[in-house]
Amino acid sequence: MRRRTAALTAGALTGALALTGCSGSGAGPEKAELSVSASYMPQPVSADMAAGFLTITNKGTSEDELTSVTSDVAGEVTMHSTTGGAMAEQSSFAIPAHGKLVFRSGGNHLMFEKLKHTPKQGQTVTVKLDFAKSGPLTVEMPVKSTTYNPSTGH
């Protein structure tokens, strides 16, 4: 009987420890925590194309990936990288854990193509960002002057 009691106690202890391990410290699974800042579109100089800029910050413990961008103002929104003055369309951009993805003038940027109407300074453009792991984010992007250049250095 003593042996059976010891085995049951050991089994109960093992089960309790396993459950404690599952609840852990409340850290939960690794995930991205995305937010958007510094978004803007310079007023387009072309009737059918515009650029867009923003910063996506990931405060989470897992990387994510921006996979597509859409807007009701454009027939298509494409993502581009710029390296050494050469622009190349990209199908996605990584957003590192505890890091940022920056779209800025002269660097990575969004191209709004086949504009349905020309956004004017003072208006806002709605942009939907889709990610590989996280849910979509909708951003209201203000339209700034054609020569707007943020001094924040983002």
C-alpha positions in Angstrom: 0.0 0.0 0.0 2.9 2.4 0.8 4.3 1.8 -2.6 1.0 2.6 -4.3 0.6 5.8 -2.3 4.2 6.9 -3.2 3.5 6.2 -6.9 0.2 8.1 -6.8 1.9 11.1 -5.0 4.7 11.1 -7.5 2.2 11.0 -10.4 0.2 13.9 -8.8 3.3 15.9 -8.3 4.5 15.3 -11.9 1.0 16.4 -13.2 1.0 19.5 -11.1 4.5 20.5 -12.3 3.4 19.9 -15.9 0.4 22.2 -15.4 2.5 24.8 -13.8 4.9 24.7 -16.7 2.0 25.3 -19.1 0.8 28.3 -17.3 4.3 29.6 -16.8 4.9 33.2 -16.1 2.2 34.4 -18.4 4.6 35.1 -21.2 2.4 33.3 -23.7 3.5 32.4 -27.3 5.9 34.5 -29.2 4.1 37.1 -31.4 4.6 40.3 -33.2 3.1 43.6 -31.8 2.8 45.9 -34.7 2.0 49.7 -34.8 2.2 52.3 -37.5 3.6 55.9 -37.2 4.8 58.7 -39.3 2.6 57.9 -42.3 2.1 60.4 -45.1 1.6 60.8 -48.8 3.1 63.8 -50.6 0.5 65.4 -52.8 1.0 63.6 -56.1 2.4 65.6 -59.0 1.2 62.9 -61.4 -2.5 62.1 -62.1 -2.0 58.4 -62.0 0.7 57.7 -59.4 1.7 58.7 -55.9 4.2 57.6 -53.2 3.6 56.7 -49.6 5.8 56.5 -46.5 5.3 55.2 -43.0 7.1 53.3 -40.2 5.9 50.0 -38.8 7.3 49.2 -35.3 7.3 45.7 -33.9 7.5 45.6 -30.1 6.8 41.9 -30.1 9.1 38.8 -29.6 8.5 37.4 -33.1 9.2 38.8 -36.5 6.5 39.3 -39.0 6.3 40.2 -42.7 4.4 42.9 -44.6 2.9 41.0 -47.5 0.6 43.4 -49.2 -0.9 46.9 -49.2 -4.2 48.1 -50.6 -6.0 51.4 -50.8 -9.4 52.5 -52.1 -7.6 55.5 -53.8 -5.5 53.3 -56.1 -6.0 50.4 -58.4 -2.8 48.9 -57.1 -0.3 49.6 -54.3 3.2 48.1 -54.8 6.1 48.0 -52.3 9.6 49.1 -53.4 13.2 49.0 -52.0 15.8 51.5 -53.1 19.4 50.5 -53.0 22.2 52.6 -54.5 19.6 54.7 -56.4 18.1 51.6 -58.0 14.4 50.9 -57.3 13.1 47.3 -57.2 9.6 46.1 -56.5 9.3 43.7 -53.5 6.6 41.1 -52.7 7.1 41.5 -49.0 9.3 43.1 -46.3 10.4 41.6 -43.0 9.7 43.3 -39.8 12.1 42.1 -37.1 11.2 41.4 -33.5 11.9 44.5 -31.4 12.6 46.4 -34.7 11.2 48.7 -37.4 10.4 48.7 -41.1 10.8 52.2 -42.4 9.4 53.5 -45.7 10.9 56.9 -46.4 11.8 59.2 -49.2 14.9 57.8 -51.0 14.5 54.4 -49.4 11.8 51.7 -49.1 8.5 53.2 -50.2 4.9 52.5 -51.3 3.7 53.3 -54.9 0.0 54.0 -55.4 -0.6 53.2 -59.0 -3.7 53.7 -61.3 -5.0 56.5 -59.0 -8.8 56.7 -59.0 -8.6 60.4 -58.1 -5.7 62.7 -57.2 -5.4 63.1 -53.4 -5.0 66.7 -52.3 -3.1 68.2 -49.4 -5.2 68.1 -46.2 -7.1 65.0 -47.2 -6.4 61.5 -45.9 -6.0 58.2 -47.7 -7.0 54.9 -46.2 -4.4 52.2 -46.4 -4.8 48.6 -45.4 -1.6 46.7 -44.5 -1.6 42.9 -44.6 0.9 40.7 -42.7 2.0 37.1 -42.8 1.2 36.4 -39.1 -0.6 39.4 -37.6 -4.1 40.7 -38.5 -4.4 43.6 -41.0 -3.9 47.2 -39.9 -5.8 50.1 -41.4 -4.0 53.4 -41.4 -5.3 56.9 -42.3 -2.4 58.4 -44.2 -2.5 62.3 -44.3 -1.7 63.9 -47.7 1.0 66.5 -47.2 2.5 69.2 -49.5 4.4 67.9 -52.5 7.7 69.0 -50.9 7.0 67.7 -47.4 10.1 66.2 -45.8 9.7 65.0 -42.2 12.4 66.4 -39.8 12.0 63.4 -37.5 14.6 61.4 -39.3 12.5 58.2 -39.0 
